[in-house]
């Protein structure tokens, strides 16, 4: 395993991190915890979860896993998050989290999911930074962090003007262009940098032919190549992989064993080989899945992905995905009233309304 310093905290963590968002059998807690043990035996020390991953089940699984790691004497650090903004609500949630996780303190506690500068200003007015500072003084959290979905200059400006010790943000071979500016602030402030969705929500392994620019050889597995691309970024502290099944843990650990760093020049050449950007693809986070009109937006956005990934097939591939895979009709997409609730929730800032309108007009 490779370990890197988490910014200026003095804490070293594993370059490969364990994300608790994608367990395929979340109700089988023992099996999920066993995946954590397998990862820890392979050297993984960074474990990330949240109170709304499968409700509270992910944190419950982590609590079971941490108990076993302690029994085995395997090291770990715990990262989790809160959407709460007031001191009363944050303290209540944190108390529940500590009990579920079975720990006395959270190593890396995140202000969760900053979607826009305005969203941050609203939360800041509730005194969230002051509350986090108190919790750190009391020893209930060790490091104050943030989870951000900002892009371009917004993420750079945000990180440059806030007192966080580390940041969690989406970054992969398909969206790196819109998020590269984060590294300017990360280097300037010596922040810990944890990246999520390293495989583009599954898009990269599902379409390896589109991401050949990250491969060292044509035969290199897509997952390995995508992870190596990220690990070549020296500013990245940890790369979170959301494991669903045990073989995926083995695959990621093997990628660590085969990793050989590129030089800065070689990494620049990899980026230069990218003929087109994969930006604009939905990664299926489902934050938009609360439409007042009852539109199953994630299903439509997944179908739209297929059109973007196979443009030569036009609307046919989109319709096939909608009708045969999801069982949804363009008539449902036509219910959109452009209230923008979905776009405000979208972590990738996708033009959802425009896409729904396009989908509603297909023959």
N, C-alpha and C positions, 0 to 999 in steps of 0.2 A: 504494500500500500504506500501511497505517496501522501505526505502531510504538508500542509501549508499554514502559515500564520494567518489568523483571522484579524486582518487589519493591525491596529495598534493595541489590541487587547492582550497580546502575549500568549493567547491560547492557540495551540496547534490542533487542526482538525483534518480529517481525511478528505482527500480530493474528491472521492466518490461519496456522496451522501445518500441516505435512505429517506425517500419521501413516502408519507403514509396516506396518500390520497387515492391510490388506485388498486387496493386489495381486491382480488376477484371473488374471494369468499370471506368477506368481512365478519360474518356471523360465526365463523370457525376461528375463534380467537387464538386457540393454541397453535393452529397451523400458521396463522399470520405472525405470531410471536416467534415461531420457529424460523421464519424467513429473516427476522431481525437477528436472531442468533447466528444464522449462517453468514449474514453480511458482516457481523461483528467478528466472527472467527476469521473472516477474510481481511480484517483490518479497518472496516468502516466504523467510524466513531461519531459521525454527525447524523442525527435522526430528527426529522422535521415532520410535524403534524399540525393539526388545528382543531378547534372545537366544533367546526361544522363539516369536517370530513366524515361522511357517513353519520351525521349527527354527532354524538359523542363517542362513537364506537372506535374510531381510529385512536383517540387518546386512551381509551380503555385497553386496546390492544398494546399500545406502547407501554402502558403501565405494567402489563403482564410481561412484555418483552424485557423491560428494564429490570424487573425483579429477577429474571433468569440471568441477565447479564451480570448483575451484582453477585449472584450465586456462583457464577463461573469466573468472576474476577476480570471480566472484560470491560474496558473503558468505554464510555459514551458521553456525549453531550446532548442535551435536549433543547429543541427549538420548537416553539409554538407561537400562537398569535391571538389577537383579540380585535374584534370589530367595535367593542365598547369604547365610549369616549369620556364618560364622566367617572370621577374617582369612585363613587359608590358602585357603579356597574362593573368597572374594571376589577375592583377588589373582590367583588362577589364571584366574578367569573374566574379570576386567578385562583381563588381559594378552591373552587371546584376542580380546576385543572390540576393543581398540585396533588389533590387527593386521587384523581383518576390516574395520573402519571406515577404516583407513588414516590415523589421527590420532594425535597424541602425547598428547592429553588429552581427556577427556569434559567438555563444558561443564556439562551438567546431569545428574548421576548420581543415580538414584532407588533408594531402598529400595522394592522392588516389591511392590505389592498387599497392603496391610494390610487384612485382612478383619474383624478384631475387636480390641478392647482386649487380650484374652488372647493373641491372635496376636502383637501387638506386644511384649508383655512377654516372650514366649518368645524372640523374635528379639533383643530388646535385651539379654537375659542372655548371649547369645553374643558380646557386645562389638561389635555392628555399628556403633554410633555412633563408638566409639573407632577402629575400622578406617577408617571414612569420613574421620574427622578426619586420620588419618595420610596417607591417600591425597591429601587436599587439600594438606597440608603439603608433600608430595613433588611436587606439581604434576601428578599423574595425573588428578585430577578438579578441577574449578574451583568447583562449587557443589553442596552437599549437599541433595538433594531427596527427596520421598517420593511414592509412588503409593498413594492411599487409596480404599477402597470403603466406608468408614464413613458412617453417615447420622445425621441429627438431632443430638442433643447429643453423641454419641460423636465425631463428626468435629470439632466445635468444641473439646471438651475435649482431644482428641488434639493438634490443631494448637497449642493454647494452651500445652501443657506440653512440647513437643518443640523441639529447636534447628534445625529445618530452615529452609532459605532459600526453599523453594518447594514447592508441592503440585500433583499431577496428580490430578484426580478427575472422576467422571462428573457431567455437568450438562447439562440440555437443557429444551426446552419441555414435555416430558412428565413429568420427575421433579424439577423445580426445588424443589418444596415440601419434599422430604425432605432437601435438601442446602443450603438457603439459609443455615443456621447456620454453615456453613464460612466465610462471608464476614465474620462477626464477628471470628473469629480472624485471618483474612487481613488485614483492615484494622488490627487491633490490633498485629500483629507485622510489618506491611508485607511480606507474603510475595508471591512470584511465584505467580500462579494460572493453571494451564493446565487447560482442561477437555477431556475426551474424550467420545466418543459424542454429539456435538452434534446429530445427527439421530436419536438414539434407536435406533442400530443399524439404521437404515433405516425405522423405523416411521413417522416423520413424513412423509417423501416418499411412502410407500406409502399413507398415509391422511390426505391433506391436509385433508379436510373436518373432521377432528376437531381440527385445530390452526389454525382460522381466526382464533382470538383473537390470534395473533402477526402477522397480516398487516396491512399498512397499507392495502391495497386488496384487493378480492376476487380480482383478477387476478394478484396478486403470487405468483411461484413459491414453493412450499413450502420448498425448500432455502434460497432467499434469505431468506425471512421468518424461518426458524428460526435462521439465522446472525446476522441483524440483531438478533434478540431477545437473543442472547448478547452481541453486541458492544455493546449498550446498557448492559451491566453494566460500569461503569468499573473494577471490581475484577478483572475477568478480563484476564489478560495476553495469553494466546494460546488460540485455539480450534483443537483438532486435528481435522482431517478425514481419515479413513482413505480415501485414494483407491484405487479399484480399476482405473479406466480413465482414459485421457487426457481425454475430454470432461468428466469430473467436475472435473478441475483447472480447465478453462475456466469451468465453471459457478460454482465457488467464487471465482475471480478476478473474474468479472463481478459477483458479489455484493458484493465489496469496492468496486468502482467505483460501484455504485449506492447504497452505504450512506450514510445521513444520520442522525446520532444523534438519539435521542429525549431529552427531558429526564427527570429522575428522576420527575417527576409523570406523564409520559406512559408511562413504563415501568411504574409502579405501576398505571396504568389498564389496561394490557395484561394484567397478572396478574389484576386484578380481573374482567376479562371472561371468564376461564377458568371455564366452568360446572362442569366436573368435572376431576378429576385423572387423568392418564394413568399414574400410578404403578402399579406392579404388573405392567407388561408386561415380558416377557423380551426382552433386547436381543441374545441369541444369542452371548454371549461364549464359551460352551462350557466354562467352568471346571468345570462339574458333570459333564462327559462322561467319567466314570471310575467308573461304578456297579459295585460288586462283583457285582450281580445281572445285569449286562449290559443294563440298561434304557437305551435311547437317550434320555436325559432331554431334551437340547436339542430333539429332534424333537417330543416331547410338549409341551414348554413353548411351542414355536412354534405348535403346533396350539391350545393353550389361549389364546394371544394372539388367535387369530381369533375365538374365542368372546367374549372380552372386548371386541373391537373391533366385533363385530356381535351384541350380546346379544339382539336381536330374533329372530335365527335359532337361538338356543339351541344344543343339542348337535349339530344337523345340520351346522353349519359346522365344528365341531370334528372330527366324524367324517369329513367330506369331506377336511379337511386331513390327518388321520391316515392314512386309507386310500388316498386318491388321490394325495396329494402325497408322503407319507413312506413309505407301505406298512407302517405299524406297527399293531398290534392292541392293543385295551384289555387283552387277556389278558397282554401283556408288562408293562403298567403295574401289573398286579396282583401282579407278582413283588416289589414293593417291601416291604422288611422294616423300614422306618423306622430305618435305621442313622444317618441324618442326615449322612452324608458329603457328599451333594450340597448340602444346606442350609448346611453349614459352608463349602463352597467358593463358594457363590453370592455374587456381588459386589453383588447387589441385595436380598439377604435375603428372597427370595421363599418362600412356603409350598409348596415343591415336593412334599413328602410328602402334604399335604392335596389338592393338585391331582391327583397321581397316583391317590390313592384315589378321587377324584371321577370321573376318567377311566375307571378300572377298572370303574365301576358303570354306565356308560352303556349303553343298550340297543342 
